[in-house]
């Protein structure tokens, strides 16, 4: 359903000649989403496990009914706790590192909804534990939390303008969420709701969309590498923390708003006014042939990752850990290689060859049937030959 809707949005954008999509940006968005899905397999051991632990020790375990009105109440409650995690993820520097990836795209389309930080779940789950303590059954919570997440997919679009005032007043809409992704000074840290916008209205973080939005973050990462995009903010943050000798300032840089710095490091810089005309988006250019190669490899990645995720039916530590980590590692290696191609990094060349070698070792280790091994080996050899046509783009002969 996600890819069908993305395809429809791409088609409408092309027909209307709207510059809402860039290939390198869209693929990077999806790469971040793929990485989030596979890393989430391990993170959920602790996040879901933590919810179950609190629920099993709750004095109200099993006492909450499952009537429709209780589901509705849980939906409102989940969005309330989501609002507070989301807001603090924007206002607390160390938490911003777990969320910043979602805002790095300088476009705004449905692929941005899938651009998720790989470690956000390791921070956000704590905010929902009160629901476990009061006795909301884990599967009931997980269902509603999933619905809350799915709702937020469709609001990542520029094709839908403002909706009926009654809808705009209660629910989070594309207009409200476009504001949330803006780096216009008046839009920063506004509209944190998931499904509803009423909490923003209640707690003073609501902002109407009344000027054209400039998308992205104030400090552009200037890279298409998903691995770097997930760690770049934290690396810079902890470098700054290490640069001051004051423990008080170290703590402030972790818990105050992102970008706060003591005077000895230059102080906090004010947000600069930006317009779509003056904002320079990060961009790189690769040949059409290399773009087709990336697209083909990405189709293979989506197919392989989907097969891995859909067969992942047991808890992560109930299966062969080496094979599990190997599968996750191959996925991460692939999205890093794709990002390196867009950035035209020279290290991409040996990495791409290594990726296919490791893929063949992996399928042999799985005791894959011979016809499947032959098919994968054939595609790998053809891909290596295809990729080799573009070595000059990386400064390689």
Residue pairs with C-beta under 8 A, 6 or more apart in sequence:
2 110
2 113
2 114
2 153
5 110
5 153
5 154
6 109
6 110
6 111
9 20
9 21
9 109
9 110
9 157
9 159
10 21
12 18
12 159
13 19
13 20
13 21
13 109
13 159
18 158
18 159
20 107
20 108
20 109
20 158
20 159
21 107
21 109
21 111
22 107
22 283
23 291
23 295
24 224
24 283
24 284
24 286
24 342
25 105
25 106
25 107
25 111
25 224
26 107
26 109
26 111
27 224
27 294
27 295
27 298
27 338
27 342
28 105
28 115
28 224
28 226
28 229
28 339
28 342
29 105
29 111
29 112
29 114
29 115
30 111
30 114
30 115
30 298
30 302
31 226
31 335
31 338
31 339
32 101
32 114
32 115
32 116
32 117
32 118
32 226
32 229
32 230
32 335
33 114
33 115
33 116
34 301
34 302
34 305
34 331
34 335
35 118
35 226
35 227
35 230
35 331
35 332
35 335
36 116
36 117
36 118
36 120
37 305
37 309
38 305
38 308
38 309
38 327
38 328
38 331
38 332
39 118
39 119
39 328
39 332
40 118
40 121
41 309
41 312
41 316
41 324
41 328
42 316
42 328
43 119
43 121
43 122
44 121
44 316
45 315
45 316
45 317
46 122
46 125
47 121
47 122
47 125
48 125
48 138
48 142
50 125
50 126
50 129
51 125
51 128
51 129
51 132
51 138
51 141
52 132
52 138
54 129
54 132
54 133
55 61
55 132
55 133
55 135
55 136
55 137
55 138
58 132
58 133
58 134
58 135
59 135
60 133
60 134
60 135
61 135
62 135
62 137
63 135
64 70
64 134
64 135
64 136
64 137
66 137
66 140
71 140
71 144
74 131
74 136
74 140
74 141
74 144
75 144
75 147
75 148
75 195
76 196
77 131
77 136
78 128
78 131
78 141
78 144
78 145
78 148
78 194
79 148
79 193
79 194
79 195
79 196
79 199
80 199
81 127
81 128
81 130
81 131
82 124
82 127
82 148
82 193
82 194
83 192
83 193
83 194
83 199
83 200
83 203
84 127
85 123
85 124
85 127
86 99
86 192
86 193
86 194
87 189
87 192
87 203
87 205
88 95
89 95
89 96
89 98
89 99
89 120
89 123
89 124
90 96
90 99
90 189
90 192
90 258
91 189
91 257
92 254
92 255
92 256
92 257
93 237
93 253
93 254
93 255
93 256
93 257
93 258
93 259
93 260
94 237
94 254
94 255
95 123
96 233
96 258
97 233
97 234
97 237
98 117
98 119
98 120
98 122
98 123
98 124
99 117
99 120
100 117
100 217
100 233
100 258
101 115
101 116
101 117
101 118
101 120
101 229
101 230
102 112
102 115
102 116
102 117
102 120
103 181
103 216
103 217
104 115
104 216
104 217
104 220
104 221
104 229
105 111
105 112
105 115
105 215
105 216
106 215
106 216
106 220
106 279
106 281
106 282
107 215
107 281
108 156
108 157
108 158
108 178
108 181
108 213
108 215
109 156
109 157
109 158
110 153
110 154
110 156
110 157
111 156
112 156
112 181
113 152
113 153
113 154
113 155
113 156
114 153
117 230
118 230
119 230
128 141
128 145
131 141
132 138
132 141
148 194
148 195
149 194
151 172
151 194
151 195
152 172
152 177
152 194
152 195
154 174
155 172
155 173
155 174
155 176
155 177
156 174
156 177
157 174
158 174
158 178
159 174
160 173
160 174
160 175
161 174
161 175
162 168
162 173
162 175
162 209
163 173
163 174
163 175
167 173
168 175
168 176
168 197
169 197
169 198
169 201
170 196
170 197
170 198
171 195
171 196
171 197
172 191
172 193
172 194
172 195
172 196
172 197
173 197
175 209
176 191
176 193
176 197
176 200
176 209
177 191
178 209
178 213
179 187
179 190
179 191
179 207
179 208
179 209
179 213
180 187
180 190
180 191
180 192
181 213
181 215
181 216
182 188
182 213
182 214
182 215
183 214
183 215
183 216
183 217
183 218
183 271
183 274
183 279
184 211
184 213
184 214
184 273
184 274
185 271
185 272
185 273
185 274
186 207
186 211
187 207
187 213
188 218
188 271
189 205
189 257
190 200
190 205
190 206
190 207
191 197
191 200
191 205
191 206
191 207
192 199
192 200
192 205
193 199
193 200
197 206
200 206
212 275
212 276
214 274
214 275
214 276
214 279
216 279
216 281
218 259
218 271
218 272
219 259
220 282
221 228
221 229
221 232
221 233
221 282
222 282
223 229
223 232
223 282
223 339
223 343
224 284
224 338
224 339
224 340
224 342
224 343
225 336
225 339
225 340
225 343
225 345
226 332
226 335
226 336
226 339
227 332
227 335
227 336
227 339
228 339
229 339
233 258
237 253
237 254
240 253
240 261
240 265
241 250
241 253
241 254
243 265
244 250
244 253
244 262
244 264
244 265
246 262
246 264
249 262
249 264
252 260
252 262
253 260
253 261
253 262
259 268
259 269
260 268
261 267
261 268
261 269
284 342
284 343
284 344
286 294
286 341
286 342
286 344
286 390
286 393
287 390
287 393
289 389
289 390
290 341
290 390
290 393
293 341
293 383
293 386
293 387
293 390
294 338
294 341
294 342
296 383
297 334
297 338
297 383
298 338
300 379
301 331
301 334
301 335
301 338
304 331
305 331
308 327
308 331
316 324
323 362
323 365
323 366
326 362
326 365
327 362
330 355
330 358
330 359
330 362
333 351
333 354
333 355
333 358
334 355
336 351
337 348
337 351
337 352
337 355
340 347
340 348
340 351
341 348
341 352
344 393
344 394
344 395
345 394
346 394
346 395
346 396
348 394
349 391
349 394
349 396
352 384
352 387
353 384
356 380
356 383
356 384
359 376
359 380
360 373
360 376
360 377
360 380
363 372
363 373
363 376
364 373
368 376
391 397
